Amino acid sequence: MKRHLTPSAAIAQKKLPKKMIASMLAVSLAPGLALADTAKSGDTAQLETVKVQAEQAQRGSYATGTTSLGKQKQALKDVPQAVSVVTRQLIADQGDINMKDVLKNVSGITFQAGEGGRSGDSIILRGFSAFGDTYRDGQRDVAQYNRDPFNDEKIEVLKGASSMLFGRGSTGGVINQVSKTPFAGEQVELSTTVGSNDFYRGTADINQALSDTAAIRLNVMATNDGSADGVSESKRHGIAPSIAFGLGEPTTVVLSHMQMKENNTPMLGVPFDPNTLQPIDVPVDRYYGLQGMNSEDITADISTVRATHKLDSKSEIAAQLRIGRYDREVLVSQPQLRNSPAGTPVTDATGLGYSGKLRGSLNETQSLSVDYNGKFDTGSLSHELLAGMEFTRETQNAYSVRATGTIPSVVANVGNPEAFYTGGYTRHRSNDFATRNLAAYITDTVALNQQWKVMAGLRMDQLEGTYRAYNTTTGAQTGSTRRDDRGLSYRTGLIWQPTRESSYYLGYSSLMNPSGEAYQFDLSAGLSTDKQKPERNKHYEIGAKWDLADGNATLRAAVFRTEKLNERNTDALSPDVAILYAKRHTDGVEVEAAGRLSEKWEVFAGATLMDPKIDQGWDGRNNVATDANKGAVPKYTPKKTANIWTTYKVTDKITAGLGLYHVGKRYVADNNKDQSKTRFAPGYTRADAMLSYQEGKYNVRLNVNNLTNKKYYDALYGGHAATAAPREVQLTVAYKY
């Protein structure tokens, strides 16, 4: 099916046929011809209306030249920091269905297993937790749920401290999901996937023009993702309608809503062997969870209104209002070895018990941001100015869940972990909080001449919050605290672009992260005061970016250092008490290549080498700095990560793909400088493969994930490690017009 050409990036213009060119030429000359003819005879000539049409490109690219991460549309080479962009085409080729799938393409990222009072995506970026650094369309989206890319146009990762742009958080960087939006055209994309381990997934992406300036879009998804153990599974479905008015006009308004529901049966993982310090070596088809105590139910609702108005050809103002509501209850059990001290071999007969990790919460957010973007000249200098302000309010009402039944100390063994819980539950209020943040920011990128640019920015944040704790038996309030923090964040960069294809930069940014961030109020001082200082961060980076293959591919490299002071880490045994690091840092070097190297060959690859260290710890009991863990490698942080995904067009219809992903050794604790007795997960290298057949509007794709059936662990926590899925085969049939 053909459709009208639109400004949408999803539409590719093809060369016009000679007849159409002639018709267009006739149309352009029609007024002159008509006047000439009128002068001769007085008759008016009328020509048939010609509609310019083109077919939608069937395949996108792995490369992108622009980003809106900085709250303004910029060329990637004008951003003095490392940026990775996972495009919609890359997500589709790999069949990615969650953030763990998508972000395997971004080196320097690992995952923490869900625990410590949290569930959902727990991302570690360059060694720093990114729990508070997930965004959707430039606004905070820190609620605890498992994100699905069904409504994402692309996912952008800005690396390094970025508080000048995003405010609190963002030490290692930010992850921003860019939502699909309506465009003035017609599109239908349908896909269905079946695979091993009871995998089923269906998606639909439908866009319909209502007029020349209005359109609606609907994205829907339903997924059932089973497992080799036959018990744990992920079930979710989502719907994301949106409508746009004023497309192509000075004022554009987009209204959207996204709802995603999850009904999962999770398994936290397997315990560690006290002798090898690695996860116990057991078959992946065993379920290590207390059945009957293994549910995760989450509903996320996100409503957004975005309005943009072009003041002229060089400036615009944009406002975005978002309301989010996130309701979750997680009832899971952690497997624990019983009577198995170091020196005693772990066998199938080793006792196994479970402890419940039971909790729930209702989170609500309201966010409003207003941004001005403008280009202007002052003398010989050219400016790109961003100025804005934002207000965010976030609340949580949390409760603890208690099992009314008895869980024996030893209920199973390693060889036969099957165990059941048949009792009930009671729910008790545990804590609540409310935070309000008001921020203002400004940044200016000045072109000194055709080769040199200077960028500088400043942001002020003021965060105030209240936190209350309750006795989970009586419901009586047991403590409260209040914080009121304010601080400045800076960002500056120098960019040299000697040619159109190359860009070199120096960058510096800072971060002020108040103690109320991520709802971690330290109530350890008698539940009356919060004694923590705001976190402080500094980020230094030197890098280069090049356009390759006539602009169809990009290559970048960077050397960086990130320092963090007064870091907070939630105590695993008591989420209301935070553990401090006085100082730590990560040094590293990173390279990445993305795009089409030839007409048939495309690649997305990256590698990051890091040297992360704790420079000084903190003795919470005596409230003083300590060198007990000086030099330790921060938990969950590998020194090496690398990835490559490449496709080759074998024929006009057949495309083959292969991917390799490497993650190095990761420790689960960092409280001692001598980590020879610290639990860890060994490094691994995993391979994926893909074969695709395109016939007109239809595409049939076969994906084989974990091609060699490698056994490895893709998420860690102090007491357990999550085993990654074994080899999976998935077949997708897609229809697009």
VOZA-810264 format. One record per residue (C-alpha): x, y, z. Coordinates in steps of 0.5 Angstrom, whole numbers, plus 500, padded with zeros to 3 digits. Each point is the difference from the previous one (the first is absolute). Layout:
BEGIN
XYZ ...
This chain:
BEGIN
500500500 503507498 499506504 501508500 507502502 501503507 505503504 500494504 507496500 496494499 499502493 505499495 500504493 501496494 503503493 494503496 498497494 501504493 493501499 499502507 505505499 497503494 494501503 503503506 503505495 494501497 496502506 506505502 500503493 492500500 499507502 504503495 497496495 493502502 502507500 503499493 494497497 495505503 504505497 499497493 493497501 497502507 499492502 503497506 504494500 499495506 504494501 499494504 502500507 506495501 501497507 507498502 501493503 505496502 501493504 502499507 507498500 500492502 507501504 503505505 507501502 504499506 503507500 497506502 503507499 495504505 498500507 495504505 503497506 503507502 492503500 502503493 501496493 508500499 504496495 504495504 507503498 497506504 500497507 506500504 499493503 499493498 493498497 497493498 494500496 496493499 496501494 493497499 503496494 505497505 495498505 496497495 505496497 502497506 493499503 502504506 494499505 503504506 505505503 505494501 499498493 501507497 506502505 504494498 502505494 503505504 507498503 501502508 493498502 498494505 494499504 499498507 495495502 493502503 501501508 502505505 493502500 500501493 497497494 500501492 506503496 506501504 505503496 508501502 503505495 507500500 500497507 495505503 493499501 495503495 494498504 498507500 503502493 494497496 496505496 495500494 500505495 504505505 496499506 502495506 497493500 503497506 494496502 502492502 497497494 503495494 500505494 498497493 502504493 494499497 498507500 507502499 503504494 507499502 504500507 505505501 506499506 504507502 506497503 503504506 497505505 495504497 496504506 501506496 495497495 496496504 501502508 501495505 503493499 503499493 507498503 502495495 495503495 493499498 495495496 495504496 494496496 498504495 492499498 497499494 496505498 494501494 502503493 496503494 500493496 498493500 503494503 499493503 505495503 498494503 504494502 499494504 506496503 500492503 506497503 503495505 498500507 493502499 502507497 494504496 500507498 495504496 501507498 496506496 502507498 495503496 500508498 494503497 500507497 493504502 502506496 506503497 502503507 497494504 502493502 499494505 504495501 499493504 505495503 498494503 504494503 499493503 506496503 500493503 508499502 501493503 506497502 504493500 498499508 492499497 498505506 503507500 497504494 498507498 494502498 498507498 496504495 500507498 496506496 502506498 495505496 502507498 497506496 504506497 497506498 503506496 506495496 504505496 497506503 503505504 496497506 500492501 497497506 501492502 495497505 503493502 498494505 504494501 498494505 504494501 497494505 505495502 498493503 507496501 502494504 507502502 506496502 506504503 505496499 505495503 504500506 507501501 505494501 504502506 506496498 501502492 496507502 497499494 492499499 499492501 501496494 493497498 496499494 496506497 493496500 500500508 495505503 503503506 494503503 495499505 494498496 494504503 504506502 502502493 496506496 502506498 494505498 501507497 496505496 503506497 496506498 503506496 496506497 504505497 498507496 505503496 499507497 506503495 499507497 505503495 501507501 504500493 504496496 506500505 496500507 495496504 497499506 498493503 496498506 498493502 496498506 500492502 496497506 502493502 497494504 504494502 497495504 504493502 500494505 506496500 500493504 506496498 504495504 508500501 503493500 506499505 504495502 499497506 506496505 505501494 506504503 507501496 503494500 494495499 499498493 493502497 497494497 492499498 499498507 502506503 494504504 496505497 496505503 496507497 499507503 494504498 502507497 493503500 498507499 495504496 499508498 496505496 505505497 497507497 504505496 498507497 505503495 500507497 505502495 501507496 506501495 502505495 504499495 503505495 505502495 503507499 506504499 504505504 505503495 505494497 497495505 495495499 496498506 495494502 497501506 496496505 496503506 495496504 497498507 496494502 496498506 500493503 495497505 501493502 497496506 500493502 496496505 503493502 498494504 503494502 497493499 500495506 499492498 495498505 502493499 507496503 506499495 504495503 508501501 501495495 495498495 504497494 507498498 504502494 499494496 492501501 499507501 492499499 496503506 493504501 497505504 493499502 499506505 497507499 503507501 498506504 502507498 503506504 501507499 508501500 502507497 498505496 503506497 499506496 505504496 500507496 505502495 501507497 505501495 503505495 505500495 503503494 506498495 503503494 504497494 504506497 503499493 506504500 502498493 498495495 505495504 500502507 494499505 499502508 494497504 499502507 494499504 497501508 494497503 498501507 495495504 497501506 497493503 496500506 497493503 496497506 501493502 496496505 501493503 495496504 500494504 497494495 497497506 496505503 500505495 502506505 505505497 507498502 504506497 500506495 506504497 500506495 505502495 501507496 506499496 502505494 506500496 503502493 502496494 505502495 502497493 505503495 503497494 505502494 499498493 504500494 498498493 505500495 496497495 493498499 501493501 504501507 499503507 505500506 498502507 502502507 494499505 499501507 493500504 498499508 494498504 497502506 496494503 496501506 499495506 492500498 502497493 497493499 496501506 506498504 500504507 505497505 495499506 506497504 501506505 494498504 495501495 500507501 505503495 504499494 507501501 502498492 504506496 497500493 504496495 505504496 503498493 505502495 501497493 506501495 500498493 504500493 497498494 499499493 495499495 500498492 495499495 502495495 497497494 498506497 496502506 497493501 504498506 503503506 506498504 502503507 505499505 500503507 505500507 496502506 501501508 494500504 500502508 495499505 500503507 495498506 497494496 494497503 498493500 494497503 502494505 497494498 498498507 496507501 498504494 499506504 508500502 505502495 507498500 505506497 506500496 504506502 503500493 501495493 501501493 500496493 506501495 498498493 501500493 494498495 499499492 494499496 498499493 493500497 497500493 501498493 507499498 498498493 493499496 500493503 504500506 497503507 503500507 499502507 506499504 503503507 505499505 502503507 506498504 499503507 504501507 495501505 502501507 498502507 505505503 497501507 494496503 496503506 499497507 493501502 501498507 505505502 498505494 507500498 504499493 503493500 505497495 498493501 497499493 505505497 502497493 494495500 496499493 493503501 495495500 496497493 506504496 504496495 506503498 499498492 494500496 499499493 495499494 499499493 494499496 501500492 495498494 502499493 495500494 501493497 495501495 495506498 495496505 504496505 504503505 505497505 502502507 505498506 501503507 505499505 500503507 505500505 500502508 505499505 501498507 495503505 500500507 494501505 503503505 506506501 500501508 507497500 506502496 502492500 495498496 503493499 495497505 494504496 494497496 501501493 497498493 505498495 500504493 497497494 499501493 494498496 498499493 493502496 498499493 495502495 497498493 495505497 496499494 497506497 494499494 497506499 495503506 502493504 506498504 502494503 505500505 504494504 504502506 504495504 502504507 506497504 502496494 505495503 495499506 505504505 499499507 501507504 497505505 497507497 498503507 503500507 498501507 504499506 497493502 498498493 501500492 495500495 501494495 500503493 495496495 503494496 500500492 493503498 497499493 495505498 496501493 497506498 495502494 499507499 496504495 501508499 497504495 
